[in-house]
Amino acid sequence: MTLQPGSLAARDLDSMLHPQTHLAQHQKSGPMMLKHAEGVYMYDDQGNQYLEGLAGLWCTALGYGNEELARAAYEQMKELSYAQLFASKSHEVGIRLAEKIKEMVPLHKSKVFFGNSGSDANDTQIKLVWYYNNVLGRPEKKKIIGRLKGYHGITLASGSLTGLAPSHKGFDLPLAGGRFLHTDLPHHWRGAEPGESEADYATRLADNLEQLIQREGPETIAAFIAEPVMGAGGVITPPETYFDKVQTVLARHDILFIDDEVICGFGRTGQPFGADTYGIRPDSISLAKALTSAYQPLSAVVVKDEIYQAFLQASDEMGMFGHGYTYSGHPVACAVGLKTLEIYQRDRVFEHAAALAPQFQERLARFRDHPLVGEVRGVGLVGAVELVADKQAKTAFDPPGRVGAECLEHCHANGLICRAIGDVMAFCPPLVITSAQVDELFDKFERAMAATLAWAHGEGLLAA
Ligand SMILES: Cc1ncc(COP(=O)(O)O)c(C=O)c1O
């Protein structure tokens, strides 16, 4: 592809190191230049319209161009554009947002710590867990168990919790020291033995977790972290009874459950939180993304009261609680977060998403019979189809990702933005999508899949 010298696309190649992008391919294909967005639609610089099938990066729950959110930011900038929370300073909008979060989350008594991203929220989680065990006089209880294909962020520590190879490869992650462990990916369709039920598979995974804890020494394991539905790992919903069984193991060894609700939080799974959908009883929760519908970068870590009380009691001995960011509780982000949560409640956005979920899942399920599709999975308004070379044998394409990338091109050509995670096509539209737009999304995807199938046949990629 030749780019017009001086065009935005050419300047992009000259100026930017893109996050989570194949750099050589990007140099060849250039960027997709998005120009503006309204509601659930985005527009590129050629005026092409796209239905937003992934809510940005699983975050723009209220869609784009929301006047009330823009106004909340503007008004806050005029009133108090910045104020810190260090050294006992505070502000009303931060307090109101913390109160609102406390009222909503499935944690009885809690405290809220603000940050700026999902990654820093999970870094905070790690630091709080370490601090907690230090103040309790258990300095050896520090290891944290994540899961293969789990995604918890990309900073040095949260990236170490993440269980995805590209997040580690070349970056010397996970961090050395043996504090970051990974247990099984709970993906029944891929991981179960022939004939093994979801419940039996969940029992086996809980047994494996128990064995991992025993091997490492229960006195060394501080916490377990999980997304209720694994997002960036390919939209993997947990098998029946999985979280119940995992929680039984954790309780036996006094291991904290960190609930990463960065994608699942705020109505995505058909309930307010993924914890509500799957019966998770968290000790602490990470929130970001839909907390502000991505109108401002903001994250929150919510910890149960026992953790806060332990910090408080150790306060004289430890001195200052030495963690926090310049932008912890940024008033503009808090104002936008507060307005977002108000809109969720006022407009019954979670109920709207839950009411659309059956239609969304039914439209998704229709792809089950498609020759390219191995598995369809999802819950609420999040879902995925996994493309395979051999439907019966579940054989993945080799090399992985080529068919997904091709399918994504056809999605774009049909006016749909979604995400190819390798060969898994993921969907997570804004929660404010309408019923007609859900149909539009899957009609577009159907056309993209037909084109992908024709291409795959042409390339001889499907098993005979
Ligand atoms: C479950 C989960 N946790 C944490 C993160 C990291 O969030 P951020 O990209 O804001 O750092 C993500 C990002 O996709 C995520 O999906």
The ligand as a Gaussian input file, in Angstrom:
#p B3LYP/6-31G(d) Opt

LIG

0 1
 C       -9.663000      -7.719000      32.721000
 C       -8.694000      -6.611000      32.469000
 N       -7.908000      -6.186000      33.457000
 C       -7.022000      -5.197000      33.291000
 C       -6.895000      -4.588000      32.063000
 C       -5.869000      -3.508000      31.865000
 O       -6.504000      -2.284000      31.691000
 P       -5.740000      -1.060000      31.008000
 O       -5.547000      -1.393000      29.579000
 O       -6.671000       0.090000      31.280000
 O       -4.450000      -0.885000      31.724000
 C       -7.689000      -4.997000      30.999000
 C       -7.568000      -4.371000      29.666000
 O       -8.138000      -4.799000      28.694000
 C       -8.598000      -6.050000      31.204000
 O       -9.369000      -6.500000      30.202000

